[in-house]
Amino acid sequence: MDKIDRKIINLLQKNARASLKELSKECFISSPAIAARINKLERNGIITGYHTSVNMEKINFHVKAFIQVQLEPRQKQEFYPYIQQIPNVIECNCVTGDYSEIMEVVFPSTTDLDNFINTIQQRFGKTSTQIVFSTSVDHRGVKLAPVQDTVSSEKE
């Protein structure tokens, strides 16, 4: 990845709907060259998809929470397929510490969240839940620094 690829990634993380023309103007290369670079970034698994950011409260998901689940290693085989089919789970990660999984979830109400937690506890065991009051930093990409052009110079 060179500095142009990094700039394309930064621009697409800000606005995944940016047109090839807009990206071309920002990167000072042609639209076909931008398209070729994006295709290469996708083929190499660097760009894995394009996403829409949605205000969950506006679509009646008023409760966001993080649920930690304590699983035995043997339970993962059942847990992973189960949790992947729950649309309210917007992210789930295997982590270190006292709990082996941490999920980010959204629900219309605390009653719905409580029902989900009860199901998880009955099926898989101990949980710990933190309900989000506010979010100071929304999900965002990582800004990539441009690659520094290396110029070799000899000291005499």
Buried (B, 14 or more C-beta within 10 A) or exposed (E): BEBBBBBBBBBBBEEBEBEBEBBBEBBEBEBEBBEEBBEEBEEEEEBEEEEEEEEBEEEEBEBBBBBBBBBEEEBBEEBEEBBEEBEBBBEBEEEEEEBBBBBBBBBBEEEBBEEBBEEBEEEBEEBEBEEEEEEEEEEEEEEBEEEEEEEEEEEE
